[in-house]
Amino acid sequence: MHALRWESQDPGSADLAQKVLQRPLFAHLATASGDGPRDSPVWFLWEDEALWMLGNYEADSFPRRVEADDRCAVGVVDFDVAKGRVLHVGFRGTASLTAHDAARARRLLRRYLGPEESAWDPRFSAVPGDPSWVLLRFHPETGVVRDQSYQR
């Protein structure tokens, strides 16, 4: 596996990307299919220089697409219209499916649902203990950061 190569010219790109990736934002996972490209909005966890996403073979189609073709792209946008903030972090790379990891799934879900699991929506409270959920590990090969913020 190769180290992530930033295509952005700004030397602060990696730091800006880290700030964006620490926020509970949606990522858009782009995968290939026989019918053309597909986009899946997903929650993610940036950990161990990878993006981790939860998937389920019954509820999601992207795990099967990744098995067929591991090439993917991921985009994360931090947009705040009131502040004029528009930050984009984009990656190209490959993905792999890993066995269920309850601890990692819990860390991912806590980013979006909060630390109090008893308050989680019932659709998510069982996920950390449910081995039918898999983790997709996206291995970024190249990355780009764009600050397209504007004055309000």
RABELBEL-V844614 format. One record per pair of residues at least 12 apart in sequence whose C-alpha atoms are under 10 Angstrom apart, sorted by the first residue. I is the first residue (numbers start at 1). J is the second residue. Records with the same first field share a line. If there is no record, write none. Layout:
I: J ; J
//
This chain:
1: 139 ; 140 ; 141
2: 139 ; 140 ; 141 ; 142
3: 49 ; 139 ; 140 ; 141 ; 142
4: 49 ; 50 ; 91 ; 92 ; 93 ; 139 ; 140 ; 141 ; 142 ; 143
5: 91 ; 140 ; 141 ; 142 ; 143 ; 144
6: 90 ; 91 ; 140 ; 141 ; 142 ; 143 ; 144 ; 145
7: 90 ; 91 ; 142 ; 143 ; 144 ; 145
8: 142 ; 143 ; 144 ; 145 ; 146
9: 144 ; 145
10: 144 ; 145 ; 146
12: 145
13: 89 ; 143 ; 144 ; 145 ; 146 ; 147
14: 89 ; 143 ; 144 ; 145
15: 145
16: 87 ; 88 ; 89 ; 145 ; 146 ; 147
17: 76 ; 87 ; 88 ; 89 ; 90 ; 143 ; 144 ; 145 ; 146
18: 46 ; 89
19: 78
20: 46 ; 76 ; 77 ; 78 ; 87 ; 88 ; 89 ; 145
21: 44 ; 45 ; 46 ; 47 ; 51 ; 76 ; 77 ; 78 ; 89
22: 44 ; 45 ; 46 ; 47 ; 111
23: 44 ; 45 ; 46 ; 78 ; 111 ; 112
24: 43 ; 44 ; 45 ; 78 ; 108 ; 109 ; 110 ; 111 ; 112 ; 113
25: 41 ; 42 ; 43 ; 44 ; 45 ; 76 ; 77 ; 78 ; 79 ; 111 ; 112
26: 40 ; 41 ; 42 ; 43 ; 44 ; 75 ; 76 ; 77 ; 78 ; 112
27: 39 ; 40 ; 41 ; 42 ; 43 ; 44 ; 45 ; 51 ; 53 ; 74 ; 75 ; 76 ; 77 ; 78 ; 89 ; 90
28: 40 ; 41 ; 42 ; 43 ; 44 ; 73 ; 74 ; 75 ; 76 ; 77 ; 90
29: 41 ; 42 ; 43 ; 44 ; 53 ; 62 ; 72 ; 73 ; 74 ; 75 ; 76 ; 91 ; 138
30: 62 ; 66 ; 71 ; 72 ; 73 ; 74 ; 75 ; 92
31: 62 ; 63 ; 65 ; 66 ; 68 ; 69 ; 70 ; 71 ; 72 ; 73 ; 74 ; 94 ; 95
32: 62 ; 65 ; 66 ; 68 ; 69 ; 70 ; 71 ; 72 ; 73
33: 62 ; 64 ; 65 ; 66 ; 68 ; 69
34: 65 ; 68
37: 72
38: 61 ; 62 ; 65 ; 72
39: 62 ; 72 ; 73 ; 74
40: 60 ; 61 ; 62 ; 74
41: 74 ; 75 ; 76
42: 54 ; 55 ; 74 ; 76
43: 108 ; 109 ; 111 ; 112
44: 76 ; 105 ; 107 ; 108 ; 109 ; 111 ; 112 ; 136 ; 137 ; 138
45: 104 ; 105 ; 107 ; 108 ; 109 ; 110 ; 111 ; 112 ; 137
46: 108 ; 137 ; 138
47: 104 ; 107 ; 108 ; 137
48: 139
49: 137 ; 138 ; 139 ; 140
50: 95 ; 136 ; 137 ; 138 ; 139 ; 140 ; 141
51: 74 ; 91 ; 95 ; 135 ; 136 ; 137 ; 138 ; 139 ; 140
52: 95 ; 96 ; 97 ; 98 ; 104 ; 105 ; 108 ; 135 ; 136 ; 137 ; 138 ; 139
53: 97 ; 104 ; 105 ; 108 ; 109 ; 134 ; 135 ; 136 ; 137 ; 138
54: 97 ; 98 ; 100 ; 104 ; 105 ; 108 ; 109 ; 127 ; 133 ; 134 ; 135 ; 136 ; 137
55: 97 ; 100 ; 132 ; 133 ; 134 ; 135 ; 136
56: 127 ; 130 ; 131 ; 132 ; 133 ; 134 ; 135 ; 136
57: 132 ; 133 ; 134
58: 132 ; 133
59: 133
60: 133
62: 136
63: 95 ; 96 ; 97 ; 134 ; 135 ; 136
64: 97
66: 94 ; 95 ; 96 ; 97 ; 136 ; 138
67: 95 ; 96 ; 97
69: 94 ; 95 ; 96
70: 93 ; 94 ; 95 ; 96 ; 97 ; 138 ; 139
71: 92 ; 93 ; 94 ; 95 ; 96 ; 138 ; 139
72: 91 ; 92 ; 93 ; 94 ; 95 ; 138 ; 139 ; 140
73: 90 ; 91 ; 92 ; 93 ; 94 ; 95 ; 138 ; 139 ; 140 ; 141 ; 142 ; 143
74: 89 ; 90 ; 91 ; 92 ; 93 ; 94 ; 138 ; 140 ; 143
75: 88 ; 89 ; 90 ; 91 ; 92 ; 143 ; 144 ; 145
76: 88 ; 89 ; 90 ; 91 ; 145
77: 89 ; 90 ; 145 ; 146 ; 147
78: 147 ; 149
79: 148 ; 149
80: 149
81: 149 ; 150 ; 152
82: 151 ; 152
83: 149 ; 150 ; 151 ; 152
84: 148 ; 149 ; 150 ; 151 ; 152
85: 147 ; 148 ; 149 ; 150 ; 151 ; 152
86: 146 ; 147 ; 148 ; 149 ; 150
87: 145 ; 146 ; 147 ; 148 ; 149
88: 144 ; 145 ; 146 ; 147 ; 148 ; 149
89: 143 ; 144 ; 145 ; 146 ; 147
90: 140 ; 142 ; 143 ; 144 ; 145 ; 146
91: 138 ; 139 ; 140 ; 141 ; 142 ; 143 ; 144 ; 145
92: 138 ; 139 ; 140 ; 141 ; 142 ; 143 ; 144
93: 138 ; 139 ; 140 ; 141 ; 142 ; 143
94: 137 ; 138 ; 139 ; 140 ; 141
95: 136 ; 137 ; 138 ; 139 ; 140
96: 135 ; 136 ; 137 ; 138 ; 139
97: 134 ; 135 ; 136 ; 137 ; 138
98: 133 ; 134 ; 135 ; 136 ; 137
99: 131 ; 132 ; 133 ; 134 ; 135 ; 136
100: 127 ; 128 ; 129 ; 130 ; 131 ; 132 ; 133 ; 134 ; 135 ; 136
101: 128 ; 129 ; 130 ; 131 ; 133 ; 134 ; 135
102: 127 ; 128 ; 129 ; 130 ; 131 ; 133 ; 134 ; 135
103: 128 ; 129
104: 128 ; 135
105: 127 ; 128 ; 129 ; 130 ; 133 ; 134 ; 135
106: 124 ; 125 ; 126 ; 127 ; 128 ; 129
107: 128
108: 128
109: 124 ; 125 ; 127 ; 128
113: 125
//
